[in-house]
Amino acid sequence: MKKLFALLVVAGMVAFVACKSGANKEAEQAKLDSIAKADSIRIADSLAQVAADTIKADTVKPAEEVK
């Protein structure tokens, strides 16, 4: 009976560790996905700002040309 109990305890510990490491991998992947998404948004915002500045520079005439 002691051997069966010890075997069940060991099997439970192995299952616990296996599930915990899988959850850690999922959490780490979610963190990396979040960082990648934030970087994509930051880059898109930067490109939009550059495009807006370019359009503004093309459409607004300098003061010396207006005279």
KETOR-771309 format. One record per residue (C-alpha): residue in three letters; x, y, z; residue number from 1. Coordinates in steps of 0.25 Angstrom, whole numbers, plus 5000, padded with zeros to 4 digits. Example, Ala and Ser with C-alpha at 12.3 -4.5 7.8 and 13.67 -1.06 7.14 Angstrom:
ALA,5049,4982,5031,1 $
SER,5055,4996,5029,2 $
end
This chain:
MET,5000,5000,5000,1 $
LYS,5012,5009,5003,2 $
LYS,5017,5007,4989,3 $
LEU,5004,5010,4983,4 $
PHE,5003,5023,4991,5 $
ALA,5017,5027,4988,6 $
LEU,5014,5025,4973,7 $
LEU,5002,5033,4973,8 $
VAL,5009,5045,4980,9 $
VAL,5020,5044,4970,10 $
ALA,5011,5044,4958,11 $
GLY,5003,5055,4964,12 $
MET,5016,5064,4966,13 $
VAL,5020,5061,4951,14 $
ALA,5006,5065,4946,15 $
PHE,5006,5078,4954,16 $
VAL,5020,5082,4949,17 $
ALA,5016,5078,4935,18 $
CYS,5004,5087,4935,19 $
LYS,5011,5098,4942,20 $
SER,5022,5099,4932,21 $
GLY,5011,5099,4921,22 $
ALA,5004,5110,4927,23 $
ASN,5017,5118,4928,24 $
LYS,5020,5116,4913,25 $
GLU,5006,5121,4910,26 $
ALA,5008,5133,4919,27 $
GLU,5021,5136,4913,28 $
GLN,5016,5135,4899,29 $
ALA,5004,5144,4902,30 $
LYS,5014,5155,4908,31 $
LEU,5023,5154,4895,32 $
ASP,5010,5156,4887,33 $
SER,5006,5168,4895,34 $
ILE,5020,5174,4893,35 $
ALA,5019,5171,4878,36 $
LYS,5006,5177,4877,37 $
ALA,5010,5190,4884,38 $
ASP,5022,5191,4875,39 $
SER,5013,5190,4863,40 $
ILE,5004,5201,4868,41 $
ARG,5016,5210,4871,42 $
ILE,5022,5208,4858,43 $
ALA,5008,5211,4851,44 $
ASP,5006,5223,4859,45 $
SER,5020,5228,4855,46 $
LEU,5018,5226,4840,47 $
ALA,5004,5233,4841,48 $
GLN,5011,5245,4848,49 $
VAL,5022,5245,4837,50 $
ALA,5011,5244,4826,51 $
ALA,5003,5255,4833,52 $
ASP,5015,5264,4834,53 $
THR,5019,5262,4819,54 $
ILE,5005,5265,4815,55 $
LYS,5005,5278,4823,56 $
ALA,5018,5282,4818,57 $
ASP,5013,5280,4803,58 $
THR,5001,5287,4805,59 $
VAL,5005,5299,4814,60 $
LYS,5013,5310,4806,61 $
PRO,5024,5317,4813,62 $
ALA,5022,5331,4817,63 $
GLU,5032,5337,4807,64 $
GLU,5024,5331,4795,65 $
VAL,5011,5337,4800,66 $
LYS,5016,5351,4799,67 $
end
